[in-house]
Amino acid sequence: MKNISNSIIILLLTLFTITSYAQDSAEKYYLSITHEVANYTNWRKGYDKDVAARNAAGLKEIFVKQNINNTNLITAFFEVENLARAQAFVSNPKLKEAMSKAGVSSTPVIVFYESATKFDGINPSALITTITHGVKDFSSWKKVYDSGEKLRQKAGVNDYLLLRSLSDKNLVTVLGTSSSAAKFNQFVSNPDLKTAMDKAGVISKPEVKVMF
């Protein structure tokens, strides 16, 4: 009887460990919406009014930022609690109507991602940086990326999240923060970074953003 009880305890502990691991290792989904606006202040008022609709769609705001080179170019970034609801939200004509009323002046670029790394949060008041590019093979690219941590740290670049587009798993976005725009621009123009990217199998010109 004692052996049976011990076996049951071991089984329960094993199941608990497997369940916990599955919850911790499960990928999360994210959404970015980027567009230009006629006037940021006016747009922000309309955006804030639409918070109930975003909440109902299961969108948890992580940041809303302006591009440092164009203050009317806005990126809103969210954690997605329910992918189906979020996809329905962005395809709903009511969103297009709300954007129009808020003064959105360009076609929104809407991208859903899955996380490739664990994400514990980011300082929303910091300079947010993103580097997006295509790669030949994500696993091969990731190995080279991991080996470049010292290069990023030396440049004052802190990466928080690796993202893979749901529409193209080899389209990668590295999201992070930087201590200054000048340092980040110096980092992305560093020949050592280009060499590392070539080695990693980057196949498209990186799209770089700095947002405040």
C-alpha positions in Angstrom: 0.0 0.0 0.0 2.9 2.3 0.9 4.5 1.7 -2.5 1.3 2.4 -4.3 0.8 5.7 -2.4 4.4 6.7 -3.3 3.8 5.9 -6.9 0.7 8.1 -7.0 2.6 11.0 -5.4 5.4 10.6 -7.9 2.8 10.5 -10.8 1.1 13.6 -9.5 4.4 15.5 -9.2 5.4 14.4 -12.7 2.1 15.6 -14.2 2.4 18.9 -12.3 5.9 19.4 -13.6 4.9 18.7 -17.2 1.9 21.0 -16.9 4.0 23.8 -15.4 6.7 23.4 -18.1 4.0 23.5 -20.9 2.6 26.7 -19.5 6.0 28.3 -19.1 7.3 27.3 -22.6 4.1 28.0 -24.5 4.7 30.8 -27.0 2.8 34.1 -26.6 1.3 36.1 -29.4 1.8 39.8 -30.1 0.4 42.4 -32.4 1.9 45.6 -33.8 -0.1 48.3 -35.6 1.9 51.0 -37.4 0.5 54.0 -39.3 0.9 57.7 -39.9 -1.4 60.3 -38.4 -2.2 63.9 -39.2 -1.8 65.0 -35.7 -0.6 62.9 -32.8 -2.5 64.7 -30.0 -5.8 64.4 -31.9 -5.1 60.8 -32.8 -4.3 59.9 -29.2 -7.6 61.2 -28.0 -9.4 58.9 -30.4 -7.1 56.0 -29.5 -7.8 56.4 -25.8 -11.5 56.4 -26.4 -11.3 53.0 -28.1 -9.8 51.2 -25.1 -12.9 49.2 -24.3 -12.9 47.6 -27.7 -9.3 46.6 -27.4 -9.9 45.1 -24.0 -12.8 43.1 -25.3 -10.5 41.8 -28.1 -8.0 40.6 -25.5 -5.3 43.1 -26.4 -3.0 44.2 -23.6 -1.1 47.4 -24.4 2.7 47.2 -24.0 3.6 50.5 -25.6 2.5 53.2 -27.9 5.4 55.0 -29.5 6.3 57.7 -32.0 9.1 57.2 -34.5 12.1 59.4 -33.7 12.5 60.4 -37.4 8.8 61.1 -37.9 6.7 61.9 -34.8 3.5 61.3 -36.7 4.4 57.7 -37.4 2.9 55.7 -34.6 3.5 52.1 -33.5 1.1 50.4 -31.0 2.3 47.1 -29.6 0.1 44.6 -27.7 0.2 41.2 -26.1 -2.5 39.1 -27.6 -4.6 37.1 -25.1 -6.8 35.5 -27.7 -5.6 35.3 -31.3 -9.0 34.7 -32.9 -10.5 37.7 -31.1 -7.6 39.9 -32.0 -7.7 38.9 -35.6 -11.4 39.6 -35.7 -10.8 43.0 -34.1 -8.3 44.2 -36.7 -10.5 43.0 -39.6 -13.6 44.7 -38.2 -14.7 47.7 -40.3 -15.4 49.6 -37.0 -11.6 49.7 -36.4 -11.0 51.3 -39.8 -13.8 53.8 -39.1 -12.3 54.7 -35.7 -8.9 55.1 -37.2 -10.3 57.4 -39.9 -12.0 59.6 -37.2 -8.8 59.8 -35.3 -6.9 61.1 -38.3 -4.9 58.1 -39.5 -3.5 59.2 -42.8 -1.8 56.0 -44.1 -2.7 52.3 -44.6 -2.0 50.6 -41.3 0.8 47.9 -41.2 -0.7 45.2 -39.0 1.5 42.2 -38.0 0.8 39.3 -35.7 3.8 37.6 -34.1 4.7 34.7 -32.0 7.4 35.0 -29.4 10.7 33.1 -29.8 11.9 34.0 -26.3 10.4 34.5 -22.9 9.3 38.1 -22.2 8.9 39.5 -18.7 8.2 43.1 -19.7 9.9 46.2 -20.9 10.3 49.8 -19.7 7.6 51.6 -21.7 9.3 55.0 -21.1 12.6 53.9 -22.6 13.7 54.3 -26.2 12.2 51.3 -28.0 14.2 49.8 -30.9 13.3 47.2 -33.5 15.3 45.5 -36.2 13.4 43.4 -38.7 14.8 41.2 -41.4 14.3 37.9 -43.2 16.6 34.9 -42.5 17.3 31.7 -44.4 16.7 29.6 -41.3 15.6 30.8 -37.9 17.4 28.1 -35.9 20.7 28.9 -37.6 20.2 32.6 -37.2 19.4 32.3 -33.5 22.7 30.5 -32.7 24.7 33.4 -34.2 22.3 36.0 -32.6 22.9 34.4 -29.1 26.7 34.6 -29.6 26.5 38.3 -30.2 25.3 39.3 -26.7 28.6 41.0 -25.8 28.5 43.1 -28.9 25.0 44.3 -28.0 25.8 45.0 -24.4 28.9 47.0 -25.4 26.7 49.2 -27.6 24.2 49.8 -24.8 21.5 47.7 -26.6 19.1 45.6 -24.4 17.1 43.1 -26.3 13.9 41.9 -24.7 12.0 39.9 -27.2 12.5 38.0 -30.4 9.4 37.9 -32.6 8.6 35.7 -35.6 5.8 36.9 -38.0 2.9 34.5 -38.1 2.7 35.0 -41.8 6.4 34.2 -42.3 8.3 32.4 -39.6 11.6 33.4 -41.1 10.8 37.1 -40.8 12.3 38.1 -37.5 12.0 41.2 -35.4 14.3 41.9 -32.5 12.6 44.3 -30.0 14.6 46.1 -27.3 15.7 49.3 -25.8 18.7 51.5 -26.1 20.3 54.2 -23.9 20.4 56.6 -26.8 19.4 56.9 -30.4 23.0 57.8 -31.4 24.4 54.7 -29.7 21.8 52.5 -31.4 22.5 54.0 -34.8 26.2 53.5 -34.3 25.5 49.8 -33.3 23.4 49.1 -36.5 26.1 50.7 -38.7 28.9 48.7 -37.1 30.7 46.5 -39.7 30.9 43.7 -37.1 27.1 43.6 -37.0 26.8 43.3 -40.7 29.4 40.5 -40.7 27.4 38.6 -38.0 24.2 39.1 -39.9 25.7 37.7 -43.1 27.1 34.7 -41.1 23.6 34.2 -39.6 21.9 34.0 -43.0 20.1 37.4 -43.0 18.6 37.7 -46.5 17.0 41.1 -46.5 18.0 44.6 -45.7 17.2 45.2 -42.0 14.4 47.6 -41.3 15.4 49.7 -38.2 13.2 51.7 -36.0 13.9 53.9 -33.0 10.7 55.0 -31.1 10.2 57.3 -28.1 
